[in-house]
């Protein structure tokens, strides 16, 4: 049945597929980067580390994502696989 609902999808499956797609795209960008430099170009997006010092415990917050053309393609393919499942 084409219009049948498949039920709710897990957001964790989406996150895992996006991470795997991004990793695959980044790896492919690293491999093909020396021959096609435009594929290695990218930018870094994120938050600088911030530190919360509570005297008995220190917590550091922050993250960054390095995004290139093939990384974006990997994200799109990961989402496409999620949407088709």
Buried (B, 14 or more C-beta within 10 A) or exposed (E): EEEEEEEEEEEEEBEEBBEBBBEBBBEBBEEBBEEEEEBBEBEEEEEEEEEEEEEEEEEEEEEEEEBBBBBBBBBEBBBEBBEEE
